């Protein structure tokens, strides 16, 4: 039973590690690590400041004890000058107690000074490490960004990127649909041209229907042209010459008295017959 739980735990951890690795950005990780180092450096600097403050406070206390001891020494000297040995002894006794405190303060001061020096060295070394890490971090980030950009460019050229893959699939589907529609349109045109399908709009006609329509149109044009010629009095053939008749009429018009005589002569009917022949 324990083995099953161990295997499940390992599988879960491996899956979680793979998911985290997929979504992890090394640049963000480096920035986070740099931020943590800056926070640690700030803590070390605060520690140096605290130790320096404590050392300074002990130093002030030691100076105050030294001043008290000097006062007690003077007091003992004055007491002895006035034959007050008891007061002098009391002053020296207090001075001895202050001397013990001053010795403790001096030891604390030395320890704090040593600790301060260590923290200053650690802070300097940590500052150097943080600066070096910052330079390395920026270099790695730049290299990662360049590699990422190069990978995207290569995938774009080779068509392996997701975006271009989707575009390629869309283009292929569009081409397939276009080819299918073109084939369907061509098949319908062939069926309409062959008469297998009826066209309600009359747009598509077979070859025989189009030929018959063309012949009917040509015959209609010829009939209309002939009717126009007849209406305008034009001859059907190239021998038509109405101009000589007009000339003869123009020559006969100036002599109105000779016109009746011309009608009585036997030559007039012959000329009239000739004119009729020309009109025919």
BELFENVEN-V693218 format. One record per run of one state. SS is the DSSP state (helix for helix, strand for strand, loop for the rest). FROM is the first residue (numbers start at 1). TO is the last residue. Records with the same first field share a line. If there is no record, write none. Layout:
BEGIN
SS->FROM-TO, FROM-TO
END
This chain:
BEGIN
loop->1-1, 24-25, 82-84, 159-161, 195-206, 233-242, 254-255, 265-265, 280-280
helix->2-23, 26-81, 85-158, 162-194, 207-232, 243-253, 256-264, 266-279
END
